[in-house]
Amino acid sequence: MLQLLIHMFTYGFDLFILLKFIQNILKNRRENIPVVFFYGTGILMEIILFINEYLMVYVPDRPAKYITNIVSFLTTFLLTLFFSSSLISKIFTALSFQLLVVVGEYIFTMLMYLVQPEIFQHVTPALNTPMNLGSKVILFFLTLIVSMIFGKSFRDIHKGYQLLIFTTPVASIIIMLFTPLVNIVNGNDHAFYLSIYICLSALNVVNYILLNYTHRQTAELFRLRHMEQLADYQQEKYMQLSSAYKSNRSLIHDTKKHYFIIEKYLENKEYDKLAAYLEIAINDLENTYAEINTGNLVIDSFISSYKNICHENQIAFFEELSVDPNRIPINNYDLCIVLGNLLDNAVNACRQNTCEKNQIKLIITSNSNDMFYIHIQNTYNHSISQKRPFTDDDFSVPSEHGYGLKNIEKIADENHAVCNITQGEFFAVDLVFPVIDERQRIMIKR
C-alpha cells in the first residue's frame, strides 16, 4: 500500500511538471473547456502511463523504450490540444518535454555517479524511487529554464519572482545529491531517506504554487493602485475640461448681456455711451475669450490651460493646429489621456531643465490622407534620461506622472496608431492615428 502511494505521488509530481510546462509555453487555454475536464484528462494520461509502465515489464528493453516514448509523446500532445496555439507550437512543446525527460534522467544519474558512485556497485529496486524523484526535480528545473526562454506566460512574470522560483529546485538537487543513498541500498533507515526525497519534491510543488499566488496578488494590487491613481488623474483632467466648459457658458451668458445693453443704447440713441461700453466690452471679451478654438473641447481646453501654465513657468509655447473636429479618430476620453500625458511630461521636463530657453512645440493636424497627427517636442535636461516612466517589471506605484508614455502607447495600439519617440536636441513624440471610420474619411469619398 505504501509503495502504491509513493507511485501515485511520483506520477502526481510528473503531472504537475507537465501541466505547468504546457501552461507556461502555450499560455492561452481554450475558454470553452472546463477546468475539471482539463485536469481530469491530465490524470487520465498519467493513468495510461502508469498502466504502460507495468505492461512494458513483459516487453524487451529496446521495444519497451520506444513504446513508452511514443505513448508519452502522444499523451503530452493530447494535452496541448486544450490550448489555442499553432500546431507547430504544440508539437514543439510535446517534443521538448520528452527531450527534457531524457536529459533530466541522464543529468541526475551522472551527478549521482560523480557524488555517490558507491550506490551503483549494488543497484537494487529500492533506488528506483529516489532516482526517479531526483530526475523529476532536475526535469522541473529544466522546464523552468525552457519556460523562461520560450514561455509566453513567463514573459509576464517579474524577474525577481523568476529567480525565486529557481531557488527551491536548485537547493533540492543539492540536498538530494548529498543524501547518503547507500543507506537505502543497505536497508538502513530506508523510510527516513526516502521521505527526504518525497518532502523535497513536495516542497518544489508548494513553493511554486505559493510564489505564483503571491505574484498574482502583487500584480493585482499594483493594477488596483494603478487604476486608483489613473482615476485621480482623470478626475483632475475632468476638472480642467469642466472649468473650460463653464468658462464658455459664462462667455455666452455675458455676450447675451452685452447684446441686451447694446440694444438699449441703440433704442435710446445714446451713441457716446454705447461707444464707451463697447470699448470696455471688447477688452473684457479679449481677456476672457478662449484663444484656442478648434471646435474640440478637449484640445481647446488643454492647450489653453497649458499655455497659461507655460507662461507662469517662463516656458515658450508654440502650437500649430489644423484640426477638423469631425475627423478625430479617437474618442475624447483617449484624447484626454494622450494630450494630458504629453503636455504633463513636456512641462515637467522643462521644469527640470535649467536652461533659460525652455520651449514646447505642439502640432495637431487632420490631413487629407485620412491621418490624425500629433507631434510634441520639448527641451529637457540631457543629464536626466527621459526613459519610459515604468515597465512591466516594476511593482512600485509610479509617482505623479508615472503613467505617461506607457498609457499613450497603449492607446496608440488600441487605435492602430504609430507611436515614435525620439531623443536628441529635443525630446519628441509623434503619433499618427489612421481615420478608419468611413464617415470621417476623405479619400474614400473621392
Solvent accessible surface area in square Angstrom, and as a share of the most:
residue,aa,sasa,rsa
1,M,170,0.76
2,L,125,0.62
3,Q,99,0.44
4,L,82,0.41
5,L,87,0.43
6,I,11,0.05
7,H,46,0.20
8,M,117,0.52
9,F,58,0.24
10,T,7,0.04
11,Y,38,0.14
12,G,37,0.35
13,F,4,0.02
14,D,14,0.07
15,L,21,0.11
16,F,26,0.11
17,I,1,0.00
18,L,5,0.03
19,L,9,0.04
20,K,49,0.21
21,F,2,0.01
22,I,0,0.00
23,Q,38,0.17
24,N,11,0.05
25,I,9,0.04
26,L,1,0.00
27,K,84,0.36
28,N,84,0.43
29,R,65,0.24
30,R,89,0.33
31,E,177,0.79
32,N,128,0.66
33,I,33,0.17
34,P,86,0.54
35,V,76,0.44
36,V,128,0.74
37,F,121,0.50
38,F,0,0.00
39,Y,83,0.31
40,G,35,0.34
41,T,16,0.09
42,G,0,0.00
43,I,94,0.48
44,L,94,0.47
45,M,9,0.04
46,E,11,0.05
47,I,86,0.43
48,I,67,0.34
49,L,28,0.14
50,F,55,0.23
51,I,89,0.45
52,N,13,0.06
53,E,83,0.37
54,Y,111,0.42
55,L,101,0.50
56,M,31,0.14
57,V,109,0.62
58,Y,185,0.70
59,V,43,0.25
60,P,94,0.59
61,D,114,0.59
62,R,170,0.62
63,P,57,0.36
64,A,13,0.10
65,K,136,0.58
66,Y,127,0.48
67,I,67,0.34
68,T,52,0.30
69,N,77,0.39
70,I,101,0.51
71,V,33,0.19
72,S,20,0.13
73,F,50,0.21
74,L,101,0.50
75,T,10,0.06
76,T,2,0.01
77,F,44,0.18
78,L,71,0.36
79,L,0,0.00
80,T,0,0.00
81,L,74,0.37
82,F,16,0.07
83,F,0,0.00
84,S,60,0.39
85,S,23,0.15
86,S,64,0.41
87,L,109,0.54
88,I,138,0.70
89,S,31,0.20
90,K,14,0.06
91,I,64,0.33
92,F,78,0.33
93,T,0,0.00
94,A,0,0.00
95,L,97,0.48
96,S,16,0.10
97,F,6,0.03
98,Q,26,0.12
99,L,113,0.56
100,L,18,0.09
101,V,33,0.19
102,V,83,0.48
103,V,50,0.29
104,G,0,0.00
105,E,88,0.39
106,Y,139,0.53
107,I,55,0.28
108,F,1,0.00
109,T,55,0.32
110,M,80,0.36
111,L,55,0.27
112,M,0,0.00
113,Y,117,0.44
114,L,129,0.64
115,V,53,0.30
116,Q,10,0.05
117,P,58,0.37
118,E,72,0.32
119,I,1,0.00
120,F,58,0.24
121,Q,133,0.59
122,H,128,0.57
123,V,103,0.59
124,T,40,0.23
125,P,112,0.71
126,A,33,0.26
127,L,6,0.03
128,N,96,0.49
129,T,17,0.10
130,P,0,0.00
131,M,33,0.15
132,N,57,0.29
133,L,0,0.00
134,G,0,0.00
135,S,9,0.06
136,K,26,0.11
137,V,0,0.00
138,I,7,0.04
139,L,2,0.01
140,F,4,0.02
141,F,49,0.20
142,L,27,0.13
143,T,4,0.02
144,L,3,0.02
145,I,53,0.27
146,V,23,0.13
147,S,0,0.00
148,M,83,0.37
149,I,107,0.54
150,F,100,0.42
151,G,0,0.00
152,K,75,0.32
153,S,28,0.18
154,F,1,0.00
155,R,159,0.58
156,D,87,0.45
157,I,16,0.08
158,H,49,0.22
159,K,115,0.49
160,G,29,0.27
161,Y,32,0.12
162,Q,7,0.03
163,L,123,0.61
164,L,90,0.45
165,I,4,0.02
166,F,25,0.10
167,T,74,0.43
168,T,16,0.09
169,P,1,0.01
170,V,65,0.37
171,A,48,0.38
172,S,1,0.01
173,I,18,0.09
174,I,94,0.48
175,I,84,0.42
176,M,0,0.00
177,L,16,0.08
178,F,136,0.57
179,T,7,0.04
180,P,53,0.33
181,L,0,0.00
182,V,48,0.28
183,N,31,0.16
184,I,3,0.02
185,V,26,0.15
186,N,94,0.48
187,G,53,0.51
188,N,78,0.40
189,D,95,0.49
190,H,67,0.30
191,A,73,0.57
192,F,121,0.50
193,Y,32,0.12
194,L,11,0.06
195,S,44,0.29
196,I,43,0.22
197,Y,0,0.00
198,I,42,0.21
199,C,83,0.50
200,L,17,0.08
201,S,0,0.00
202,A,34,0.26
203,L,93,0.46
204,N,1,0.00
205,V,28,0.16
206,V,77,0.44
207,N,34,0.18
208,Y,4,0.01
209,I,85,0.43
210,L,107,0.53
211,L,27,0.14
212,N,26,0.13
213,Y,112,0.43
214,T,63,0.37
215,H,20,0.09
216,R,138,0.50
217,Q,97,0.43
218,T,40,0.23
219,A,34,0.27
220,E,73,0.33
221,L,98,0.49
222,F,34,0.14
223,R,116,0.42
224,L,83,0.41
225,R,111,0.40
226,H,27,0.12
227,M,94,0.42
228,E,111,0.50
229,Q,68,0.30
230,L,22,0.11
231,A,60,0.46
232,D,97,0.50
233,Y,12,0.04
234,Q,25,0.11
235,Q,100,0.45
236,E,91,0.41
237,K,0,0.00
238,Y,131,0.50
239,M,106,0.47
240,Q,41,0.18
241,L,28,0.14
242,S,23,0.15
243,S,68,0.44
244,A,23,0.18
245,Y,117,0.44
246,K,131,0.55
247,S,56,0.36
248,N,59,0.30
249,R,132,0.48
250,S,58,0.37
251,L,27,0.14
252,I,83,0.42
253,H,125,0.56
254,D,42,0.22
255,T,40,0.23
256,K,133,0.56
257,K,98,0.42
258,H,27,0.12
259,Y,145,0.55
260,F,117,0.49
261,I,47,0.24
262,I,38,0.19
263,E,91,0.41
264,K,87,0.37
265,Y,48,0.18
266,L,90,0.45
267,E,110,0.49
268,N,94,0.48
269,K,146,0.62
270,E,54,0.24
271,Y,125,0.48
272,D,126,0.65
273,K,118,0.50
274,L,19,0.09
275,A,61,0.48
276,A,54,0.42
277,Y,42,0.16
278,L,64,0.32
279,E,112,0.50
280,I,116,0.59
281,A,10,0.08
282,I,94,0.48
283,N,75,0.38
284,D,61,0.31
285,L,73,0.36
286,E,125,0.56
287,N,127,0.65
288,T,70,0.41
289,Y,108,0.41
290,A,36,0.28
291,E,132,0.59
292,I,9,0.05
293,N,103,0.53
294,T,25,0.14
295,G,54,0.52
296,N,14,0.07
297,L,68,0.34
298,V,3,0.02
299,I,0,0.00
300,D,18,0.09
301,S,6,0.04
302,F,1,0.00
303,I,0,0.00
304,S,29,0.18
305,S,30,0.20
306,Y,5,0.02
307,K,45,0.19
308,N,95,0.49
309,I,43,0.22
310,C,0,0.00
311,H,147,0.66
312,E,125,0.56
313,N,52,0.27
314,Q,145,0.64
315,I,10,0.05
316,A,44,0.34
317,F,25,0.11
318,F,104,0.43
319,E,49,0.22
320,E,88,0.40
321,L,51,0.26
322,S,71,0.46
323,V,24,0.14
324,D,50,0.26
325,P,56,0.35
326,N,115,0.59
327,R,19,0.07
328,I,13,0.06
329,P,33,0.21
330,I,9,0.05
331,N,91,0.46
332,N,80,0.41
333,Y,125,0.48
334,D,19,0.10
335,L,0,0.00
336,C,7,0.04
337,I,10,0.05
338,V,0,0.00
339,L,0,0.00
340,G,0,0.00
341,N,1,0.00
342,L,5,0.02
343,L,0,0.00
344,D,12,0.06
345,N,36,0.18
346,A,3,0.02
347,V,4,0.02
348,N,28,0.15
349,A,5,0.04
350,C,1,0.01
351,R,131,0.48
352,Q,98,0.44
353,N,22,0.11
354,T,129,0.75
355,C,60,0.36
356,E,169,0.76
357,K,164,0.69
358,N,16,0.08
359,Q,52,0.23
360,I,0,0.00
361,K,59,0.25
362,L,0,0.00
363,I,32,0.16
364,I,0,0.00
365,T,32,0.18
366,S,18,0.12
367,N,54,0.28
368,S,58,0.38
369,N,91,0.47
370,D,3,0.02
371,M,69,0.31
372,F,0,0.00
373,Y,60,0.23
374,I,0,0.00
375,H,24,0.11
376,I,4,0.02
377,Q,37,0.16
378,N,5,0.03
379,T,17,0.10
380,Y,8,0.03
381,N,36,0.18
382,H,119,0.53
383,S,99,0.64
384,I,72,0.37
385,S,79,0.51
386,Q,37,0.17
387,K,156,0.66
388,R,114,0.42
389,P,51,0.32
390,F,14,0.06
391,T,71,0.41
392,D,108,0.56
393,D,53,0.28
394,D,54,0.28
395,F,50,0.21
396,S,82,0.53
397,V,27,0.16
398,P,13,0.08
399,S,93,0.60
400,E,129,0.58
401,H,40,0.18
402,G,5,0.05
403,Y,3,0.01
404,G,0,0.00
405,L,9,0.05
406,K,67,0.28
407,N,12,0.06
408,I,0,0.00
409,E,42,0.19
410,K,114,0.48
411,I,8,0.04
412,A,1,0.01
413,D,106,0.55
414,E,98,0.44
415,N,30,0.15
416,H,130,0.58
417,A,14,0.11
418,V,98,0.57
419,C,39,0.24
420,N,74,0.38
421,I,44,0.22
422,T,64,0.37
423,Q,97,0.43
424,G,41,0.39
425,E,133,0.60
426,F,50,0.21
427,F,13,0.06
428,A,10,0.08
429,V,4,0.02
430,D,28,0.15
431,L,1,0.00
432,V,46,0.27
433,F,1,0.00
434,P,29,0.19
435,V,1,0.00
436,I,101,0.51
437,D,51,0.26
438,E,113,0.51
439,R,198,0.72
440,Q,43,0.19
441,R,63,0.23
442,I,58,0.30
443,M,88,0.39
444,I,89,0.45
445,K,139,0.59
446,R,188,0.69
